[in-house]
């Protein structure tokens, strides 16, 4: 799957996973993106869109 949202630009971020003994291990968080049909300027195309953009109505889905 894609690593970023093509609508808002949300991408992977990195940080530390901290254990109970306070050891730091590098890890990444990836956005929840889906490949959907989107209508832009009257033309439908497939894009990778995060679920936040889909839920907030930033994109219009094609049928």
Biopython code that builds the backbone (N, CA, C, O; Angstrom):
import numpy as np
from Bio.PDB.StructureBuilder import StructureBuilder

atoms = [
    (1, "UNK", "N", (0.830, -1.181, 0.000)),
    (1, "UNK", "CA", (0.000, 0.000, 0.000)),
    (1, "UNK", "C", (0.880, 1.252, 0.000)),
    (1, "UNK", "O", (2.079, 1.197, 0.276)),
    (2, "UNK", "N", (0.251, 2.364, -0.314)),
    (2, "UNK", "CA", (0.985, 3.615, -0.378)),
    (2, "UNK", "C", (1.374, 4.063, 1.029)),
    (2, "UNK", "O", (0.773, 3.649, 2.020)),
    (3, "UNK", "N", (2.382, 4.909, 1.090)),
    (3, "UNK", "CA", (2.864, 5.372, 2.382)),
    (3, "UNK", "C", (2.315, 6.739, 2.756)),
    (3, "UNK", "O", (2.564, 7.226, 3.859)),
    (4, "UNK", "N", (1.555, 7.374, 1.833)),
    (4, "UNK", "CA", (1.037, 8.707, 2.150)),
    (4, "UNK", "C", (-0.319, 8.915, 1.490)),
    (4, "UNK", "O", (-0.678, 8.227, 0.535)),
    (5, "UNK", "N", (-1.062, 9.878, 2.021)),
    (5, "UNK", "CA", (-2.372, 10.250, 1.492)),
    (5, "UNK", "C", (-2.170, 11.277, 0.382)),
    (5, "UNK", "O", (-1.440, 12.252, 0.562)),
    (6, "UNK", "N", (-2.817, 11.059, -0.769)),
    (6, "UNK", "CA", (-2.657, 11.958, -1.899)),
    (6, "UNK", "C", (-3.528, 13.203, -1.785)),
    (6, "UNK", "O", (-3.430, 14.101, -2.621)),
    (7, "UNK", "N", (-4.381, 13.272, -0.758)),
    (7, "UNK", "CA", (-5.240, 14.442, -0.570)),
    (7, "UNK", "C", (-4.621, 15.407, 0.438)),
    (7, "UNK", "O", (-4.432, 16.583, 0.127)),
    (8, "UNK", "N", (-4.305, 14.930, 1.632)),
    (8, "UNK", "CA", (-3.794, 15.819, 2.678)),
    (8, "UNK", "C", (-2.288, 15.733, 2.849)),
    (8, "UNK", "O", (-1.695, 16.589, 3.506)),
    (9, "UNK", "N", (-1.648, 14.706, 2.265)),
    (9, "UNK", "CA", (-0.202, 14.579, 2.369)),
    (9, "UNK", "C", (0.281, 13.896, 3.629)),
    (9, "UNK", "O", (1.482, 13.881, 3.902)),
    (10, "UNK", "N", (-0.623, 13.333, 4.394)),
    (10, "UNK", "CA", (-0.232, 12.641, 5.622)),
    (10, "UNK", "C", (0.639, 11.446, 5.270)),
    (10, "UNK", "O", (0.290, 10.657, 4.391)),
    (11, "UNK", "N", (1.773, 11.309, 5.953)),
    (11, "UNK", "CA", (2.708, 10.236, 5.649)),
    (11, "UNK", "C", (3.178, 9.529, 6.903)),
    (11, "UNK", "O", (2.648, 9.744, 7.993)),
    (12, "UNK", "N", (4.177, 8.686, 6.735)),
    (12, "UNK", "CA", (4.726, 7.933, 7.852)),
    (12, "UNK", "C", (5.495, 8.846, 8.794)),
    (12, "UNK", "O", (6.158, 9.788, 8.360)),
    (13, "UNK", "N", (5.399, 8.558, 10.085)),
    (13, "UNK", "CA", (6.189, 9.274, 11.080)),
    (13, "UNK", "C", (6.946, 8.242, 11.896)),
    (13, "UNK", "O", (6.547, 7.080, 11.968)),
    (14, "UNK", "N", (8.030, 8.669, 12.504)),
    (14, "UNK", "CA", (8.841, 7.736, 13.278)),
    (14, "UNK", "C", (9.028, 8.267, 14.688)),
    (14, "UNK", "O", (8.891, 9.459, 14.962)),
    (15, "UNK", "N", (9.345, 7.339, 15.561)),
    (15, "UNK", "CA", (9.561, 7.698, 16.958)),
    (15, "UNK", "C", (10.112, 6.500, 17.708)),
    (15, "UNK", "O", (10.650, 5.572, 17.106)),
    (16, "UNK", "N", (9.977, 6.527, 19.011)),
    (16, "UNK", "CA", (10.492, 5.462, 19.854)),
    (16, "UNK", "C", (9.353, 4.638, 20.435)),
    (16, "UNK", "O", (8.332, 5.175, 20.867)),
    (17, "UNK", "N", (9.547, 3.322, 20.437)),
    (17, "UNK", "CA", (8.696, 2.417, 21.184)),
    (17, "UNK", "C", (9.417, 2.158, 22.501)),
    (17, "UNK", "O", (10.533, 1.639, 22.499)),
    (18, "UNK", "N", (8.803, 2.508, 23.615)),
    (18, "UNK", "CA", (9.469, 2.435, 24.911)),
    (18, "UNK", "C", (8.920, 1.254, 25.699)),
    (18, "UNK", "O", (7.714, 1.167, 25.932)),
    (19, "UNK", "N", (9.791, 0.354, 26.107)),
    (19, "UNK", "CA", (9.392, -0.832, 26.853)),
    (19, "UNK", "C", (9.232, -0.492, 28.333)),
    (19, "UNK", "O", (9.512, 0.623, 28.771)),
    (20, "UNK", "N", (8.775, -1.485, 29.081)),
    (20, "UNK", "CA", (8.595, -1.298, 30.526)),
    (20, "UNK", "C", (9.925, -0.998, 31.220)),
    (20, "UNK", "O", (9.958, -0.277, 32.217)),
    (21, "UNK", "N", (11.023, -1.554, 30.691)),
    (21, "UNK", "CA", (12.337, -1.310, 31.282)),
    (21, "UNK", "C", (12.990, -0.052, 30.704)),
    (21, "UNK", "O", (14.183, 0.173, 30.905)),
    (22, "UNK", "N", (12.213, 0.766, 29.990)),
    (22, "UNK", "CA", (12.634, 2.065, 29.452)),
    (22, "UNK", "C", (13.686, 1.945, 28.348)),
    (22, "UNK", "O", (14.495, 2.854, 28.161)),
    (23, "UNK", "N", (13.677, 0.815, 27.611)),
    (23, "UNK", "CA", (14.531, 0.697, 26.436)),
    (23, "UNK", "C", (13.813, 1.339, 25.262)),
    (23, "UNK", "O", (12.603, 1.183, 25.099)),
    (24, "UNK", "N", (14.570, 2.064, 24.446)),
    (24, "UNK", "CA", (13.984, 2.745, 23.291)),
    (24, "UNK", "C", (14.301, 1.967, 22.007)),
    (24, "UNK", "O", (15.455, 1.640, 21.732)),
    (25, "UNK", "N", (13.267, 1.684, 21.241)),
    (25, "UNK", "CA", (13.408, 0.978, 19.975)),
    (25, "UNK", "C", (12.725, 1.820, 18.911)),
    (25, "UNK", "O", (11.572, 2.218, 19.073)),
    (26, "UNK", "N", (13.442, 2.094, 17.814)),
    (26, "UNK", "CA", (12.866, 2.922, 16.749)),
    (26, "UNK", "C", (11.738, 2.177, 16.054)),
    (26, "UNK", "O", (11.847, 0.981, 15.786)),
    (27, "UNK", "N", (10.638, 2.898, 15.759)),
    (27, "UNK", "CA", (9.525, 2.316, 15.043)),
    (27, "UNK", "C", (8.849, 3.380, 14.196)),
    (27, "UNK", "O", (9.128, 4.569, 14.347)),
    (28, "UNK", "N", (7.959, 2.957, 13.303)),
    (28, "UNK", "CA", (7.245, 3.895, 12.447)),
    (28, "UNK", "C", (5.753, 3.693, 12.607)),
    (28, "UNK", "O", (5.287, 2.593, 12.906)),
    (29, "UNK", "N", (5.008, 4.772, 12.405)),
    (29, "UNK", "CA", (3.553, 4.749, 12.362)),
    (29, "UNK", "C", (3.139, 5.142, 10.954)),
    (29, "UNK", "O", (3.577, 6.169, 10.436)),
    (30, "UNK", "N", (2.295, 4.325, 10.334)),
    (30, "UNK", "CA", (1.855, 4.598, 8.982)),
    (30, "UNK", "C", (0.380, 4.996, 8.991)),
    (30, "UNK", "O", (-0.395, 4.487, 9.801)),
    (31, "UNK", "N", (-0.010, 5.904, 8.096)),
    (31, "UNK", "CA", (-1.407, 6.312, 8.046)),
    (31, "UNK", "C", (-2.284, 5.188, 7.475)),
    (31, "UNK", "O", (-1.814, 4.329, 6.729)),
    (32, "UNK", "N", (-3.539, 5.220, 7.840)),
    (32, "UNK", "CA", (-4.504, 4.229, 7.366)),
    (32, "UNK", "C", (-5.031, 4.693, 6.011)),
    (32, "UNK", "O", (-6.000, 5.449, 5.951)),
    (33, "UNK", "N", (-4.402, 4.248, 4.927)),
    (33, "UNK", "CA", (-4.779, 4.693, 3.591)),
    (33, "UNK", "C", (-5.452, 3.562, 2.819)),
    (33, "UNK", "O", (-5.121, 2.390, 2.995)),
    (34, "UNK", "N", (-6.399, 3.932, 1.965)),
    (34, "UNK", "CA", (-7.129, 3.007, 1.117)),
    (34, "UNK", "C", (-7.102, 3.528, -0.306)),
    (34, "UNK", "O", (-7.051, 4.739, -0.523)),
    (35, "UNK", "N", (-7.136, 2.627, -1.276)),
    (35, "UNK", "CA", (-7.179, 3.017, -2.681)),
    (35, "UNK", "C", (-8.639, 3.045, -3.105)),
    (35, "UNK", "O", (-9.292, 2.003, -3.161)),
    (36, "UNK", "N", (-9.155, 4.243, -3.406)),
    (36, "UNK", "CA", (-10.563, 4.397, -3.748)),
    (36, "UNK", "C", (-10.702, 5.168, -5.052)),
    (36, "UNK", "O", (-9.772, 5.844, -5.491)),
    (37, "UNK", "N", (-11.879, 5.059, -5.666)),
    (37, "UNK", "CA", (-12.202, 5.850, -6.842)),
    (37, "UNK", "C", (-12.670, 7.226, -6.393)),
    (37, "UNK", "O", (-13.590, 7.337, -5.583)),
    (38, "UNK", "N", (-12.047, 8.267, -6.910)),
    (38, "UNK", "CA", (-12.324, 9.645, -6.517)),
    (38, "UNK", "C", (-12.743, 10.432, -7.751)),
    (38, "UNK", "O", (-12.186, 10.240, -8.831)),
    (39, "UNK", "N", (-13.731, 11.326, -7.591)),
    (39, "UNK", "CA", (-14.148, 12.205, -8.680)),
    (39, "UNK", "C", (-13.484, 13.559, -8.494)),
    (39, "UNK", "O", (-13.695, 14.227, -7.481)),
    (40, "UNK", "N", (-12.670, 13.969, -9.484)),
    (40, "UNK", "CA", (-12.028, 15.276, -9.479)),
    (40, "UNK", "C", (-12.239, 15.932, -10.829)),
    (40, "UNK", "O", (-11.872, 15.370, -11.861)),
    (41, "UNK", "N", (-12.828, 17.119, -10.829)),
    (41, "UNK", "CA", (-13.103, 17.880, -12.052)),
    (41, "UNK", "C", (-13.920, 17.065, -13.062)),
    (41, "UNK", "O", (-13.712, 17.164, -14.271)),
    (42, "UNK", "N", (-14.845, 16.268, -12.547)),
    (42, "UNK", "CA", (-15.702, 15.473, -13.412)),
    (42, "UNK", "C", (-15.079, 14.200, -13.931)),
    (42, "UNK", "O", (-15.721, 13.471, -14.687)),
    (43, "UNK", "N", (-13.841, 13.905, -13.550)),
    (43, "UNK", "CA", (-13.131, 12.709, -14.010)),
    (43, "UNK", "C", (-12.863, 11.812, -12.809)),
    (43, "UNK", "O", (-12.390, 12.278, -11.772)),
    (44, "UNK", "N", (-13.166, 10.524, -12.949)),
    (44, "UNK", "CA", (-12.893, 9.609, -11.849)),
    (44, "UNK", "C", (-11.504, 9.005, -12.014)),
    (44, "UNK", "O", (-11.083, 8.687, -13.126)),
    (45, "UNK", "N", (-10.809, 8.852, -10.917)),
    (45, "UNK", "CA", (-9.489, 8.239, -10.910)),
    (45, "UNK", "C", (-9.277, 7.569, -9.569)),
    (45, "UNK", "O", (-9.968, 7.868, -8.595)),
    (46, "UNK", "N", (-8.309, 6.653, -9.526)),
    (46, "UNK", "CA", (-8.007, 5.961, -8.279)),
    (46, "UNK", "C", (-6.887, 6.680, -7.555)),
    (46, "UNK", "O", (-5.872, 7.041, -8.151)),
    (47, "UNK", "N", (-7.086, 6.885, -6.257)),
    (47, "UNK", "CA", (-6.079, 7.551, -5.430)),
    (47, "UNK", "C", (-5.970, 6.832, -4.100)),
    (47, "UNK", "O", (-6.899, 6.159, -3.655)),
    (48, "UNK", "N", (-4.809, 6.992, -3.475)),
    (48, "UNK", "CA", (-4.628, 6.527, -2.110)),
    (48, "UNK", "C", (-5.047, 7.651, -1.175)),
    (48, "UNK", "O", (-4.453, 8.730, -1.183)),
    (49, "UNK", "N", (-6.073, 7.395, -0.368)),
    (49, "UNK", "CA", (-6.656, 8.417, 0.500)),
    (49, "UNK", "C", (-6.730, 7.859, 1.913)),
    (49, "UNK", "O", (-7.104, 6.703, 2.110)),
    (50, "UNK", "N", (-6.372, 8.683, 2.900)),
    (50, "UNK", "CA", (-6.463, 8.243, 4.287)),
    (50, "UNK", "C", (-7.926, 8.238, 4.728)),
    (50, "UNK", "O", (-8.758, 8.958, 4.176)),
    (51, "UNK", "N", (-8.218, 7.422, 5.722)),
    (51, "UNK", "CA", (-9.594, 7.274, 6.176)),
    (51, "UNK", "C", (-10.109, 8.551, 6.831)),
    (51, "UNK", "O", (-11.320, 8.765, 6.871)),
    (52, "UNK", "N", (-9.246, 9.385, 7.333)),
    (52, "UNK", "CA", (-9.668, 10.662, 7.921)),
    (52, "UNK", "C", (-10.243, 11.576, 6.848)),
    (52, "UNK", "O", (-11.259, 12.230, 7.078)),
    (53, "UNK", "N", (-9.608, 11.632, 5.675)),
    (53, "UNK", "CA", (-10.111, 12.450, 4.563)),
    (53, "UNK", "C", (-11.409, 11.884, 4.009)),
    (53, "UNK", "O", (-12.301, 12.640, 3.624)),
    (54, "UNK", "N", (-11.524, 10.555, 3.964)),
    (54, "UNK", "CA", (-12.754, 9.950, 3.480)),
    (54, "UNK", "C", (-13.907, 10.264, 4.417)),
    (54, "UNK", "O", (-15.012, 10.565, 3.965)),
    (55, "UNK", "N", (-13.661, 10.198, 5.705)),
    (55, "UNK", "CA", (-14.715, 10.403, 6.699)),
    (55, "UNK", "C", (-15.132, 11.863, 6.797)),
    (55, "UNK", "O", (-16.306, 12.157, 7.021)),
    (56, "UNK", "N", (-14.180, 12.785, 6.632)),
    (56, "UNK", "CA", (-14.492, 14.205, 6.783)),
    (56, "UNK", "C", (-15.073, 14.814, 5.526)),
    (56, "UNK", "O", (-15.488, 15.973, 5.541)),
    (57, "UNK", "N", (-15.116, 14.052, 4.420)),
    (57, "UNK", "CA", (-15.737, 14.546, 3.199)),
    (57, "UNK", "C", (-14.822, 15.394, 2.338)),
    (57, "UNK", "O", (-15.309, 16.204, 1.550)),
    (58, "UNK", "N", (-13.521, 15.237, 2.461)),
    (58, "UNK", "CA", (-12.588, 16.008, 1.644)),
    (58, "UNK", "C", (-12.526, 15.501, 0.216)),
    (58, "UNK", "O", (-12.062, 16.216, -0.672)),
    (59, "UNK", "N", (-12.989, 14.273, -0.022)),
    (59, "UNK", "CA", (-13.016, 13.699, -1.360)),
    (59, "UNK", "C", (-14.429, 13.230, -1.674)),
    (59, "UNK", "O", (-15.194, 12.870, -0.779)),
    (60, "UNK", "N", (-14.759, 13.241, -2.958)),
    (60, "UNK", "CA", (-16.045, 12.717, -3.405)),
    (60, "UNK", "C", (-15.787, 11.390, -4.078)),
    (60, "UNK", "O", (-15.051, 11.319, -5.062)),
    (61, "UNK", "N", (-16.389, 10.336, -3.553)),
    (61, "UNK", "CA", (-16.181, 8.997, -4.091)),
    (61, "UNK", "C", (-16.975, 8.794, -5.359)),
    (61, "UNK", "O", (-18.096, 9.285, -5.490)),
    (62, "UNK", "N", (-16.386, 8.062, -6.298)),
    (62, "UNK", "CA", (-17.076, 7.694, -7.532)),
    (62, "UNK", "C", (-17.841, 6.391, -7.291)),
    (62, "UNK", "O", (-17.462, 5.574, -6.452)),
    (63, "UNK", "N", (-18.896, 6.223, -8.026)),
    (63, "UNK", "CA", (-19.714, 5.016, -7.857)),
    (63, "UNK", "C", (-19.259, 3.954, -8.840)),
    (63, "UNK", "O", (-19.817, 2.857, -8.866)),
]
sb = StructureBuilder()
sb.init_structure("model")
sb.init_model(0)
sb.init_chain("A")
sb.init_seg("    ")
for serial, (resi, resn, name, xyz) in enumerate(atoms, 1):
    if name == "N":
        sb.init_residue(resn, " ", resi, " ")
    sb.init_atom(name, np.array(xyz, "f"), 0.0, 1.0, " ", f" {name:<3s}", serial, name[0])
structure = sb.get_structure()
